[in-house]
């Protein structure tokens, strides 16, 4: 099994935030996704199988 890299990038146009209740803690939690500059940020990969 190898890593497949694509020749394109994408980023968010604006900040996106979510809030909710933690599954295990029951406490209020929040997360924010912030646009990143080109060639920086976090890479997400989807593995099916």
PDB file of N, CA, C and O in Angstrom:
ATOM      1  N   UNK A   1       0.856  -1.176   0.000  1.00  0.00           N
ATOM      2  CA  UNK A   1       0.000   0.000   0.000  1.00  0.00           C
ATOM      3  C   UNK A   1       0.896   1.231   0.000  1.00  0.00           C
ATOM      4  O   UNK A   1       1.836   1.312   0.791  1.00  0.00           O
ATOM      5  N   UNK A   2       0.618   2.186  -0.873  1.00  0.00           N
ATOM      6  CA  UNK A   2       1.424   3.390  -0.965  1.00  0.00           C
ATOM      7  C   UNK A   2       0.594   4.637  -0.739  1.00  0.00           C
ATOM      8  O   UNK A   2      -0.613   4.569  -0.507  1.00  0.00           O
ATOM      9  N   UNK A   3       1.254   5.761  -0.809  1.00  0.00           N
ATOM     10  CA  UNK A   3       0.601   7.054  -0.645  1.00  0.00           C
ATOM     11  C   UNK A   3       0.368   7.644  -2.030  1.00  0.00           C
ATOM     12  O   UNK A   3       1.278   7.679  -2.858  1.00  0.00           O
ATOM     13  N   UNK A   4      -0.834   8.102  -2.273  1.00  0.00           N
ATOM     14  CA  UNK A   4      -1.164   8.740  -3.543  1.00  0.00           C
ATOM     15  C   UNK A   4      -1.345  10.228  -3.283  1.00  0.00           C
ATOM     16  O   UNK A   4      -2.210  10.625  -2.502  1.00  0.00           O
ATOM     17  N   UNK A   5      -0.534  11.047  -3.933  1.00  0.00           N
ATOM     18  CA  UNK A   5      -0.646  12.493  -3.794  1.00  0.00           C
ATOM     19  C   UNK A   5      -1.262  13.066  -5.056  1.00  0.00           C
ATOM     20  O   UNK A   5      -0.916  12.655  -6.163  1.00  0.00           O
ATOM     21  N   UNK A   6      -2.156  13.998  -4.895  1.00  0.00           N
ATOM     22  CA  UNK A   6      -2.786  14.643  -6.039  1.00  0.00           C
ATOM     23  C   UNK A   6      -2.072  15.959  -6.327  1.00  0.00           C
ATOM     24  O   UNK A   6      -1.447  16.540  -5.440  1.00  0.00           O
ATOM     25  N   UNK A   7      -2.167  16.421  -7.557  1.00  0.00           N
ATOM     26  CA  UNK A   7      -1.480  17.636  -7.970  1.00  0.00           C
ATOM     27  C   UNK A   7      -2.303  18.893  -7.740  1.00  0.00           C
ATOM     28  O   UNK A   7      -2.014  19.929  -8.339  1.00  0.00           O
ATOM     29  N   UNK A   8      -3.309  18.830  -6.898  1.00  0.00           N
ATOM     30  CA  UNK A   8      -4.123  20.016  -6.653  1.00  0.00           C
ATOM     31  C   UNK A   8      -4.274  20.245  -5.159  1.00  0.00           C
ATOM     32  O   UNK A   8      -4.094  19.336  -4.348  1.00  0.00           O
ATOM     33  N   UNK A   9      -4.606  21.475  -4.817  1.00  0.00           N
ATOM     34  CA  UNK A   9      -4.841  21.842  -3.428  1.00  0.00           C
ATOM     35  C   UNK A   9      -6.154  22.610  -3.366  1.00  0.00           C
ATOM     36  O   UNK A   9      -6.620  23.157  -4.366  1.00  0.00           O
ATOM     37  N   UNK A  10      -6.733  22.641  -2.191  1.00  0.00           N
ATOM     38  CA  UNK A  10      -7.923  23.455  -1.984  1.00  0.00           C
ATOM     39  C   UNK A  10      -7.914  23.931  -0.538  1.00  0.00           C
ATOM     40  O   UNK A  10      -7.303  23.300   0.324  1.00  0.00           O
ATOM     41  N   UNK A  11      -8.578  25.021  -0.278  1.00  0.00           N
ATOM     42  CA  UNK A  11      -8.657  25.531   1.082  1.00  0.00           C
ATOM     43  C   UNK A  11     -10.045  26.117   1.301  1.00  0.00           C
ATOM     44  O   UNK A  11     -10.830  26.258   0.364  1.00  0.00           O
ATOM     45  N   UNK A  12     -10.326  26.447   2.521  1.00  0.00           N
ATOM     46  CA  UNK A  12     -11.599  27.070   2.856  1.00  0.00           C
ATOM     47  C   UNK A  12     -11.590  28.524   2.416  1.00  0.00           C
ATOM     48  O   UNK A  12     -10.543  29.170   2.397  1.00  0.00           O
ATOM     49  N   UNK A  13     -12.752  29.031   2.067  1.00  0.00           N
ATOM     50  CA  UNK A  13     -12.863  30.443   1.715  1.00  0.00           C
ATOM     51  C   UNK A  13     -12.916  31.299   2.983  1.00  0.00           C
ATOM     52  O   UNK A  13     -12.316  32.372   3.036  1.00  0.00           O
ATOM     53  N   UNK A  14     -13.629  30.826   3.992  1.00  0.00           N
ATOM     54  CA  UNK A  14     -13.749  31.542   5.263  1.00  0.00           C
ATOM     55  C   UNK A  14     -13.651  30.539   6.414  1.00  0.00           C
ATOM     56  O   UNK A  14     -13.696  29.326   6.207  1.00  0.00           O
ATOM     57  N   UNK A  15     -13.518  31.066   7.614  1.00  0.00           N
ATOM     58  CA  UNK A  15     -13.457  30.237   8.822  1.00  0.00           C
ATOM     59  C   UNK A  15     -14.763  29.451   8.981  1.00  0.00           C
ATOM     60  O   UNK A  15     -15.845  29.968   8.701  1.00  0.00           O
ATOM     61  N   UNK A  16     -14.651  28.214   9.426  1.00  0.00           N
ATOM     62  CA  UNK A  16     -15.819  27.381   9.717  1.00  0.00           C
ATOM     63  C   UNK A  16     -15.686  26.860  11.142  1.00  0.00           C
ATOM     64  O   UNK A  16     -14.640  26.327  11.512  1.00  0.00           O
ATOM     65  N   UNK A  17     -16.732  27.010  11.941  1.00  0.00           N
ATOM     66  CA  UNK A  17     -16.702  26.578  13.339  1.00  0.00           C
ATOM     67  C   UNK A  17     -17.889  25.677  13.642  1.00  0.00           C
ATOM     68  O   UNK A  17     -18.976  25.846  13.089  1.00  0.00           O
ATOM     69  N   UNK A  18     -17.664  24.721  14.527  1.00  0.00           N
ATOM     70  CA  UNK A  18     -18.708  23.802  14.972  1.00  0.00           C
ATOM     71  C   UNK A  18     -18.684  23.737  16.490  1.00  0.00           C
ATOM     72  O   UNK A  18     -17.615  23.804  17.097  1.00  0.00           O
ATOM     73  N   UNK A  19     -19.843  23.609  17.103  1.00  0.00           N
ATOM     74  CA  UNK A  19     -19.930  23.397  18.544  1.00  0.00           C
ATOM     75  C   UNK A  19     -20.909  22.259  18.796  1.00  0.00           C
ATOM     76  O   UNK A  19     -21.793  21.980  17.986  1.00  0.00           O
ATOM     77  N   UNK A  20     -20.728  21.616  19.931  1.00  0.00           N
ATOM     78  CA  UNK A  20     -21.616  20.513  20.276  1.00  0.00           C
ATOM     79  C   UNK A  20     -21.267  19.962  21.640  1.00  0.00           C
ATOM     80  O   UNK A  20     -20.553  20.602  22.413  1.00  0.00           O
ATOM     81  N   UNK A  21     -21.763  18.786  21.934  1.00  0.00           N
ATOM     82  CA  UNK A  21     -21.527  18.121  23.207  1.00  0.00           C
ATOM     83  C   UNK A  21     -20.583  16.949  22.989  1.00  0.00           C
ATOM     84  O   UNK A  21     -20.805  16.121  22.106  1.00  0.00           O
ATOM     85  N   UNK A  22     -19.525  16.881  23.800  1.00  0.00           N
ATOM     86  CA  UNK A  22     -18.562  15.787  23.705  1.00  0.00           C
ATOM     87  C   UNK A  22     -19.227  14.449  23.990  1.00  0.00           C
ATOM     88  O   UNK A  22     -19.983  14.317  24.952  1.00  0.00           O
ATOM     89  N   UNK A  23     -18.946  13.466  23.157  1.00  0.00           N
ATOM     90  CA  UNK A  23     -19.582  12.153  23.277  1.00  0.00           C
ATOM     91  C   UNK A  23     -19.258  11.498  24.613  1.00  0.00           C
ATOM     92  O   UNK A  23     -20.152  10.964  25.270  1.00  0.00           O
ATOM     93  N   UNK A  24     -18.000  11.531  25.023  1.00  0.00           N
ATOM     94  CA  UNK A  24     -17.588  10.838  26.246  1.00  0.00           C
ATOM     95  C   UNK A  24     -17.593  11.743  27.467  1.00  0.00           C
ATOM     96  O   UNK A  24     -17.867  11.284  28.576  1.00  0.00           O
ATOM     97  N   UNK A  25     -17.292  13.037  27.276  1.00  0.00           N
ATOM     98  CA  UNK A  25     -17.203  13.942  28.423  1.00  0.00           C
ATOM     99  C   UNK A  25     -18.533  14.584  28.780  1.00  0.00           C
ATOM    100  O   UNK A  25     -18.761  14.938  29.937  1.00  0.00           O
ATOM    101  N   UNK A  26     -19.410  14.738  27.802  1.00  0.00           N
ATOM    102  CA  UNK A  26     -20.670  15.430  28.036  1.00  0.00           C
ATOM    103  C   UNK A  26     -20.503  16.934  28.140  1.00  0.00           C
ATOM    104  O   UNK A  26     -21.476  17.649  28.378  1.00  0.00           O
ATOM    105  N   UNK A  27     -19.274  17.427  27.965  1.00  0.00           N
ATOM    106  CA  UNK A  27     -18.994  18.862  28.052  1.00  0.00           C
ATOM    107  C   UNK A  27     -19.159  19.515  26.688  1.00  0.00           C
ATOM    108  O   UNK A  27     -19.067  18.852  25.655  1.00  0.00           O
ATOM    109  N   UNK A  28     -19.407  20.837  26.697  1.00  0.00           N
ATOM    110  CA  UNK A  28     -19.498  21.573  25.441  1.00  0.00           C
ATOM    111  C   UNK A  28     -18.117  21.637  24.794  1.00  0.00           C
ATOM    112  O   UNK A  28     -17.125  21.938  25.459  1.00  0.00           O
ATOM    113  N   UNK A  29     -18.060  21.357  23.517  1.00  0.00           N
ATOM    114  CA  UNK A  29     -16.802  21.377  22.770  1.00  0.00           C
ATOM    115  C   UNK A  29     -16.987  22.216  21.512  1.00  0.00           C
ATOM    116  O   UNK A  29     -18.105  22.418  21.039  1.00  0.00           O
ATOM    117  N   UNK A  30     -15.868  22.699  20.980  1.00  0.00           N
ATOM    118  CA  UNK A  30     -15.925  23.453  19.728  1.00  0.00           C
ATOM    119  C   UNK A  30     -14.647  23.221  18.938  1.00  0.00           C
ATOM    120  O   UNK A  30     -13.602  22.893  19.501  1.00  0.00           O
ATOM    121  N   UNK A  31     -14.747  23.397  17.621  1.00  0.00           N
ATOM    122  CA  UNK A  31     -13.595  23.277  16.740  1.00  0.00           C
ATOM    123  C   UNK A  31     -13.753  24.323  15.642  1.00  0.00           C
ATOM    124  O   UNK A  31     -14.865  24.609  15.197  1.00  0.00           O
ATOM    125  N   UNK A  32     -12.626  24.890  15.210  1.00  0.00           N
ATOM    126  CA  UNK A  32     -12.636  25.863  14.122  1.00  0.00           C
ATOM    127  C   UNK A  32     -11.651  25.433  13.049  1.00  0.00           C
ATOM    128  O   UNK A  32     -10.556  24.961  13.353  1.00  0.00           O
ATOM    129  N   UNK A  33     -12.043  25.596  11.806  1.00  0.00           N
ATOM    130  CA  UNK A  33     -11.180  25.350  10.654  1.00  0.00           C
ATOM    131  C   UNK A  33     -10.913  26.707  10.019  1.00  0.00           C
ATOM    132  O   UNK A  33     -11.846  27.447   9.710  1.00  0.00           O
ATOM    133  N   UNK A  34      -9.643  27.031   9.826  1.00  0.00           N
ATOM    134  CA  UNK A  34      -9.248  28.347   9.341  1.00  0.00           C
ATOM    135  C   UNK A  34      -8.516  28.194   8.010  1.00  0.00           C
ATOM    136  O   UNK A  34      -7.680  27.300   7.880  1.00  0.00           O
ATOM    137  N   UNK A  35      -8.805  29.041   7.014  1.00  0.00           N
ATOM    138  CA  UNK A  35      -8.098  28.958   5.741  1.00  0.00           C
ATOM    139  C   UNK A  35      -6.587  29.049   5.938  1.00  0.00           C
ATOM    140  O   UNK A  35      -6.110  29.769   6.815  1.00  0.00           O
ATOM    141  N   UNK A  36      -5.844  28.317   5.119  1.00  0.00           N
ATOM    142  CA  UNK A  36      -4.382  28.308   5.208  1.00  0.00           C
ATOM    143  C   UNK A  36      -3.784  28.849   3.914  1.00  0.00           C
ATOM    144  O   UNK A  36      -4.429  28.834   2.865  1.00  0.00           O
ATOM    145  N   UNK A  37      -2.551  29.324   3.999  1.00  0.00           N
ATOM    146  CA  UNK A  37      -1.830  29.763   2.810  1.00  0.00           C
ATOM    147  C   UNK A  37      -1.496  28.551   1.944  1.00  0.00           C
ATOM    148  O   UNK A  37      -1.507  27.415   2.418  1.00  0.00           O
ATOM    149  N   UNK A  38      -1.203  28.804   0.684  1.00  0.00           N
ATOM    150  CA  UNK A  38      -0.829  27.729  -0.237  1.00  0.00           C
ATOM    151  C   UNK A  38       0.396  26.983   0.279  1.00  0.00           C
ATOM    152  O   UNK A  38       1.299  27.584   0.861  1.00  0.00           O
ATOM    153  N   UNK A  39       0.422  25.676   0.064  1.00  0.00           N
ATOM    154  CA  UNK A  39       1.528  24.795   0.464  1.00  0.00           C
ATOM    155  C   UNK A  39       1.723  24.714   1.975  1.00  0.00           C
ATOM    156  O   UNK A  39       2.819  24.403   2.440  1.00  0.00           O
ATOM    157  N   UNK A  40       0.665  24.992   2.751  1.00  0.00           N
ATOM    158  CA  UNK A  40       0.712  24.851   4.208  1.00  0.00           C
ATOM    159  C   UNK A  40      -0.581  24.187   4.659  1.00  0.00           C
ATOM    160  O   UNK A  40      -1.448  23.876   3.842  1.00  0.00           O
ATOM    161  N   UNK A  41      -0.703  23.976   5.949  1.00  0.00           N
ATOM    162  CA  UNK A  41      -1.949  23.454   6.495  1.00  0.00           C
ATOM    163  C   UNK A  41      -1.899  21.962   6.761  1.00  0.00           C
ATOM    164  O   UNK A  41      -0.825  21.368   6.858  1.00  0.00           O
ATOM    165  N   UNK A  42      -3.075  21.367   6.877  1.00  0.00           N
ATOM    166  CA  UNK A  42      -3.223  19.963   7.237  1.00  0.00           C
ATOM    167  C   UNK A  42      -3.771  19.197   6.039  1.00  0.00           C
ATOM    168  O   UNK A  42      -4.624  19.699   5.308  1.00  0.00           O
ATOM    169  N   UNK A  43      -3.281  17.998   5.848  1.00  0.00           N
ATOM    170  CA  UNK A  43      -3.750  17.128   4.774  1.00  0.00           C
ATOM    171  C   UNK A  43      -4.668  16.075   5.377  1.00  0.00           C
ATOM    172  O   UNK A  43      -4.296  15.413   6.345  1.00  0.00           O
ATOM    173  N   UNK A  44      -5.854  15.914   4.821  1.00  0.00           N
ATOM    174  CA  UNK A  44      -6.788  14.884   5.250  1.00  0.00           C
ATOM    175  C   UNK A  44      -6.798  13.782   4.209  1.00  0.00           C
ATOM    176  O   UNK A  44      -6.840  14.053   3.009  1.00  0.00           O
ATOM    177  N   UNK A  45      -6.761  12.544   4.666  1.00  0.00           N
ATOM    178  CA  UNK A  45      -6.799  11.407   3.761  1.00  0.00           C
ATOM    179  C   UNK A  45      -7.953  10.500   4.148  1.00  0.00           C
ATOM    180  O   UNK A  45      -8.254  10.336   5.330  1.00  0.00           O
ATOM    181  N   UNK A  46      -8.596   9.913   3.155  1.00  0.00           N
ATOM    182  CA  UNK A  46      -9.689   8.981   3.368  1.00  0.00           C
ATOM    183  C   UNK A  46      -9.231   7.590   2.974  1.00  0.00           C
ATOM    184  O   UNK A  46      -8.785   7.369   1.848  1.00  0.00           O
ATOM    185  N   UNK A  47      -9.342   6.657   3.904  1.00  0.00           N
ATOM    186  CA  UNK A  47      -8.982   5.268   3.636  1.00  0.00           C
ATOM    187  C   UNK A  47     -10.246   4.431   3.737  1.00  0.00           C
ATOM    188  O   UNK A  47     -10.878   4.386   4.792  1.00  0.00           O
ATOM    189  N   UNK A  48     -10.612   3.781   2.670  1.00  0.00           N
ATOM    190  CA  UNK A  48     -11.771   2.884   2.661  1.00  0.00           C
ATOM    191  C   UNK A  48     -11.272   1.449   2.669  1.00  0.00           C
ATOM    192  O   UNK A  48     -10.448   1.058   1.843  1.00  0.00           O
ATOM    193  N   UNK A  49     -11.784   0.670   3.614  1.00  0.00           N
ATOM    194  CA  UNK A  49     -11.389  -0.729   3.590  1.00  0.00           C
ATOM    195  C   UNK A  49     -11.074  -1.325   4.886  1.00  0.00           C
ATOM    196  O   UNK A  49     -10.731  -2.506   4.956  1.00  0.00           O
TER     197      UNK A  49
END
